Amino acid sequence: MINLEVPRKFTTLVEQARQAAMAFLRPNSRKYDRAEHTYPKELDTLAALLDGLSASGGGAGTGGVRRSASSRPRGEVVNGGNMSLALGTMEMCWGDAGLLLSMPRQGLGNAAIASVADESQLARYKGKWAAMAITEPDTGSDSGAIRTTAVRDGDSYVLNGEKIFVTSGERADCVVVWATLDRSKGKAAIKSFVVDRDTPGFELVRLEHKLGIRASDTAHFRLDNVRVPASNLLGSPEILPDKGFAGVMQTFDNTRPLVAAMAVGIARAALEETRRLLSSAGIEVDYDRTTARQPAAAATFLELEADYESAYLLTLQAAWMADNGKPNSLQASYAKAKAGRAATEITLRCVELCGSAGYTEHELLEKWARDAKIMDIFEGTQQIQQLIIARRLLGKTSAELK
């Protein structure tokens, strides 16, 4: 049974992540929001610290973890890598989500490699910073409609296509690219390949200017006869109609709870700052009184706090299930859908509650409102998460429920 308190063995990790957020991320938040596309040099020191934590079994970034039920003693409940990453990510995004996404070796591509790579691939890409390229100009949120192709040629695959919205694409050492082995065979033929950034034909087209998370670069790539070794394919090269695409999509079962954790961290930051500003204005939140007997601003704050708590608990549930070898695709979508929407609504309402202090750049509230929106979009939009949830609950396939 899941315990909803922070596990005792992770209290040090959470505190270290909080200290890193306070010392490195929050103080530089506004600076790199204004200096879009400028690499935050301050992160090199913090990244080295996180590498040390990861090597010692901790870690507070988004580097990803490997799912393994065999290592869990029979019948024992485990709080493991997924839970520690979720808790650490919440703390770091309390500091700044864009800077966390800019952290070397903490990319979502690292989570993909950790999820599905074999042992030799794990060793080869250890210490590398990996981005992840899924979205294409003509596919939008439908990951199954990918048009980038991968054609076998001897001991290599040749990739052709275009990828957009690649987080940390310019700065990463390599990019996990989703491509299809055979368009006629649908989703089952979609596989992921690790492509080194200096591979000939792998062209950076441009960097995007964005609403939020401006400290993080977002790249647009073109792949023109990009040749990668066959050993760079993650997972099995076989096209299995019953499980081929599911193997690639397993990555999302690990990364969606992490995105939910990012949203939770931003929402908490906004709530804490809003409570401080309300208190300075003479409005106190009283948990011993009903909302009807409190100022309207305090009543609204309590409503937002309840929304935050539900997102937080769903995120912990999804991470805990992964740690304990339980299928969590439904719960990962629950967490991502709820946290993404909650963070967006909470931060906007906090801006509203705080008036001019929320709307101007004197505080970080307006920045958090901008940063939060992406949490409701990437790694599967709100609408896609609702569709996945509906299919799971109704027992429908993607062909039956579109």
C-alpha positions in Angstrom: 0.0 0.0 0.0 1.3 3.5 -0.9 2.2 5.8 2.0 1.4 9.4 1.1 4.1 10.9 3.2 7.6 11.6 1.8 9.6 8.4 2.4 12.2 9.0 5.2 15.1 7.8 3.0 14.3 10.6 0.5 14.2 13.5 3.0 17.9 14.3 2.4 17.4 14.2 -1.4 14.4 16.5 -1.2 16.3 18.9 1.0 19.3 18.9 -1.3 17.1 19.5 -4.3 15.4 22.4 -2.5 18.7 23.9 -1.6 19.9 23.7 -5.2 16.7 25.3 -6.4 17.1 28.1 -3.9 20.9 28.7 -4.5 21.1 28.2 -8.3 17.7 28.1 -10.0 15.5 30.7 -8.4 18.2 33.5 -8.3 18.8 33.1 -12.1 15.2 32.5 -13.1 14.5 36.0 -14.4 17.9 36.5 -15.9 17.6 33.6 -18.4 14.0 34.2 -19.0 15.1 37.5 -20.5 18.2 36.1 -22.1 16.5 33.5 -24.3 18.7 31.0 -26.0 21.7 31.9 -23.8 23.2 28.9 -22.2 23.1 29.2 -18.3 26.7 28.8 -17.4 25.7 28.6 -13.7 24.2 25.1 -14.4 27.6 23.5 -15.1 28.3 23.4 -11.3 24.9 22.2 -10.4 24.9 19.5 -13.1 28.2 18.2 -11.7 26.5 18.1 -8.3 23.5 16.2 -9.7 25.8 13.7 -11.5 27.3 13.0 -8.1 23.9 12.5 -6.5 22.9 10.1 -9.3 26.1 8.1 -8.9 25.4 7.7 -5.2 21.9 6.4 -5.9 20.1 9.8 -5.5 19.3 12.4 -8.1 17.0 15.2 -8.4 16.7 15.8 -12.2 14.8 14.2 -15.0 17.4 11.7 -16.1 15.1 8.8 -16.0 15.1 5.4 -14.3 15.1 1.8 -15.3 12.0 -0.2 -14.5 12.9 -3.5 -12.8 10.5 -5.7 -10.9 13.0 -8.5 -10.5 15.2 -6.4 -8.1 12.3 -5.9 -5.7 12.0 -8.4 -2.9 8.9 -10.5 -3.2 5.9 -8.8 -1.6 7.9 -5.7 -0.5 6.6 -2.2 -1.3 9.4 -0.1 -2.8 9.9 3.7 -3.0 12.6 3.8 -5.7 14.0 5.7 -8.6 10.7 6.9 -10.0 9.6 8.3 -6.7 12.9 10.0 -5.9 13.0 11.6 -9.4 9.4 12.9 -9.0 10.1 14.4 -5.6 13.4 15.9 -6.7 11.8 17.3 -9.9 9.1 19.0 -7.9 11.7 20.8 -5.8 13.8 21.8 -8.8 10.8 23.2 -10.7 9.9 25.1 -7.6 13.1 26.9 -8.5 12.8 27.1 -12.3 11.4 24.6 -14.8 13.2 26.1 -17.8 16.6 25.9 -16.1 15.9 22.3 -15.0 15.2 21.4 -18.6 18.5 23.1 -19.5 20.4 20.9 -17.1 23.1 18.8 -18.8 22.4 15.1 -18.8 18.9 15.6 -17.4 17.0 15.6 -20.7 13.8 13.6 -21.5 16.0 11.7 -24.0 17.9 10.4 -21.1 14.7 9.1 -19.6 14.0 7.3 -22.9 17.4 5.7 -23.0 17.0 4.6 -19.3 13.6 3.1 -20.0 14.3 0.9 -23.1 18.1 0.8 -23.9 20.0 -2.5 -23.5 23.0 -2.8 -21.3 25.6 -2.0 -24.0 23.6 1.1 -25.0 23.3 2.2 -21.4 27.1 2.0 -21.1 27.8 3.7 -24.4 25.6 6.7 -23.6 26.4 7.0 -19.9 27.2 10.6 -19.2 25.7 11.9 -22.4 23.0 14.6 -22.6 20.1 13.3 -24.7 17.2 15.2 -26.1 14.1 13.6 -27.5 12.6 14.3 -31.0 9.0 13.1 -31.6 6.8 15.9 -32.9 6.7 16.6 -36.6 5.2 19.5 -38.6 2.4 17.3 -40.1 1.7 15.0 -37.1 1.0 17.3 -34.1 0.0 15.2 -31.1 -0.5 12.0 -33.0 2.8 10.1 -32.3 1.5 7.2 -34.3 1.4 9.3 -37.5 5.2 9.9 -37.6 6.6 10.2 -41.2 10.3 10.3 -40.5 11.7 7.1 -42.0 14.4 4.7 -41.0 15.6 2.4 -43.8 18.0 -0.5 -43.1 21.2 -0.3 -45.2 23.7 -3.0 -44.1 24.9 -2.3 -40.6 23.2 1.1 -40.5 19.8 2.8 -40.7 19.3 5.9 -42.9 16.9 8.5 -41.4 15.0 11.1 -43.4 12.4 13.5 -42.1 11.8 16.6 -40.0 11.4 17.2 -36.2 10.1 20.2 -34.3 9.9 21.3 -30.7 13.0 19.3 -29.5 13.7 20.4 -26.0 17.5 21.1 -25.5 18.1 20.0 -29.1 20.9 22.4 -29.8 22.8 21.8 -26.5 22.4 18.0 -26.2 25.1 15.5 -27.1 22.6 13.3 -28.9 18.9 13.1 -29.8 16.5 10.2 -29.5 14.6 10.3 -32.8 11.4 8.5 -33.4 11.1 7.1 -36.9 9.1 4.4 -38.8 10.7 1.4 -40.4 7.7 0.9 -42.7 4.8 3.4 -43.0 2.5 0.7 -44.4 2.7 -1.2 -41.1 1.4 1.7 -39.0 2.4 2.3 -35.4 4.0 -1.1 -34.9 6.9 0.0 -37.1 7.8 3.1 -35.1 11.1 2.8 -33.3 13.5 5.2 -31.6 17.1 5.8 -32.6 19.9 7.6 -30.8 21.4 10.1 -33.2 24.7 12.0 -32.2 24.4 15.7 -32.8 27.5 15.8 -35.1 26.1 13.1 -37.4 26.3 14.3 -41.1 22.9 15.4 -42.4 21.5 16.2 -39.0 20.7 19.9 -39.5 19.6 22.4 -37.0 17.0 24.6 -38.8 16.2 27.1 -36.1 15.5 27.7 -32.4 12.0 28.7 -31.4 11.0 31.8 -29.5 8.5 30.7 -26.8 5.9 31.9 -24.3 7.6 30.2 -21.4 10.6 28.0 -20.2 12.8 30.5 -22.2 16.0 29.3 -20.5 15.5 26.0 -22.3 16.3 25.9 -26.1 13.7 24.3 -28.3 15.0 23.2 -31.7 13.8 22.3 -35.2 15.8 19.7 -37.0 15.9 18.3 -40.6 17.3 14.8 -41.2 18.7 14.4 -44.7 20.1 10.9 -45.2 21.3 10.7 -41.6 23.2 7.4 -41.2 23.3 5.8 -37.8 24.6 2.4 -36.7 22.0 -0.3 -36.3 23.1 -0.6 -32.7 21.7 2.8 -32.0 18.1 1.5 -32.3 16.5 1.3 -28.9 14.7 -1.9 -28.2 13.9 -4.7 -30.7 14.2 -4.1 -34.5 11.3 -6.5 -35.1 8.0 -5.1 -36.2 5.4 -6.7 -33.9 1.9 -5.5 -34.5 0.7 -6.5 -31.1 3.4 -4.7 -29.1 5.8 -2.8 -31.3 4.5 0.7 -30.7 3.7 -0.1 -27.1 7.4 -0.7 -26.5 8.3 2.8 -27.7 5.3 4.4 -25.9 6.6 2.8 -22.6 8.9 5.7 -22.4 5.9 8.0 -21.6 4.9 5.8 -18.6 8.2 7.1 -17.0 8.3 10.6 -18.4 4.7 11.7 -18.0 4.8 11.5 -14.2 8.0 13.6 -14.4 6.3 16.3 -16.4 3.4 16.1 -13.9 6.0 16.6 -11.2 7.4 19.7 -13.0 3.8 21.1 -13.1 3.4 20.4 -9.4 6.6 22.2 -8.5 5.6 25.3 -10.5 2.1 25.3 -8.9 3.5 25.1 -5.4 5.9 28.0 -6.1 3.0 30.1 -7.2 0.8 29.2 -4.2 3.6 29.9 -1.7 4.3 33.3 -3.2 0.6 34.1 -3.4 0.1 33.3 0.2 3.0 35.5 1.2 1.6 38.4 -0.9 -1.9 37.9 0.5 -0.6 37.8 4.1 1.4 41.1 3.5 -1.9 42.6 2.3 -3.6 41.5 5.6 -5.5 38.5 4.1 -4.8 35.3 6.1 -5.9 31.8 5.1 -7.7 30.1 8.0 -8.0 26.4 7.8 -10.3 26.2 10.8 -13.1 28.3 9.1 -15.3 27.4 6.2 -14.6 29.2 2.9 -17.9 31.1 3.2 -16.6 32.8 6.4 -13.3 34.0 4.8 -12.4 36.8 2.5 -13.0 35.9 -1.2 -9.2 35.8 -1.9 -8.6 33.3 0.9 -11.5 31.1 -0.2 -10.1 31.1 -3.7 -6.7 30.2 -2.4 -8.1 27.2 -0.6 -9.7 26.0 -3.8 -6.5 26.3 -5.7 -4.6 24.5 -2.9 -7.0 21.6 -3.1 -6.5 21.4 -6.8 -2.7 21.3 -6.2 -3.0 18.5 -3.6 -4.9 16.3 -6.1 -2.3 16.8 -8.8 0.5 16.1 -6.3 -1.1 12.8 -5.1 -1.8 11.5 -8.6 1.9 12.2 -9.5 3.1 10.2 -6.5 0.7 7.4 -7.3 2.0 7.1 -10.9 5.7 7.1 -9.7 5.0 4.6 -6.9 3.3 2.2 -9.3 6.3 2.3 -11.7 8.7 1.6 -8.7 6.6 -1.4 -7.8 6.4 -3.0 -11.2 2.7 -2.2 -11.7 1.4 -1.1 -15.1 0.9 2.7 -14.8 0.0 4.0 -18.2 -3.5 5.0 -17.0 -2.2 6.6 -13.8 0.7 8.4 -15.8 -2.0 10.0 -18.0 -4.1 10.8 -14.9 -1.2 12.6 -13.4 -0.1 14.4 -16.5 -3.6 15.6 -17.4 -4.5 16.7 -13.9 -1.1 18.4 -13.1 -0.8 20.1 -16.4 -4.2 21.6 -16.2 -4.0 22.4 -12.5 -0.7 24.2 -12.9 -2.0 26.3 -15.7 -5.2 27.3 -13.8 -3.4 27.8 -10.5 -0.7 30.1 -11.8 -3.2 32.2 -13.7 -5.5 32.5 -10.8 -2.6 33.5 -8.6 -1.7 36.2 -11.0 -5.3 37.4 -10.7 -5.3 37.3 -6.9 -2.2 39.3 -6.6 -3.2 42.1 -9.0 -0.4 44.3 -10.2 2.2 42.3 -8.2 1.2 39.2 -10.1 1.1 40.9 -13.5 4.4 42.8 -13.5 7.9 41.5 -13.5 8.5 42.6 -9.8 7.5 39.0 -8.9 7.9 35.7 -10.7 4.2 35.0 -10.7 3.7 36.1 -14.3 6.7 34.0 -15.4 5.3 30.9 -13.7 2.0 31.4 -15.4 3.9 31.4 -18.8 6.1 28.4 -17.8 3.1 26.3 -16.6 1.4 26.2 -20.0 3.9 23.9 -21.6 3.3 21.3 -18.9 -0.2 21.0 -20.3 1.2 20.5 -23.9 4.4 18.5 -24.2 4.7 14.8 -23.5 1.1 14.5 -24.8 -1.4 17.3 -24.7 -4.3 17.6 -22.3 -6.6 16.3 -25.0 -4.4 13.3 -25.8 -4.2 12.4 -22.1 -8.0 12.5 -21.9 -8.2 10.3 -25.0 -5.8 7.8 -23.5 -7.7 7.7 -20.2 -11.0 7.2 -22.0 -9.6 4.3 -24.1 -8.2 2.6 -20.9 -11.4 3.0 -18.9 -13.7 1.9 -21.8 -11.5 -0.9 -23.0 -11.3 0.7 -26.5 -8.4 0.5 -29.0 -7.0 3.6 -30.7 -8.8 2.5 -33.9 -12.1 2.3 -32.0 -11.8 5.6 -30.1 -10.1 8.5 -32.0 
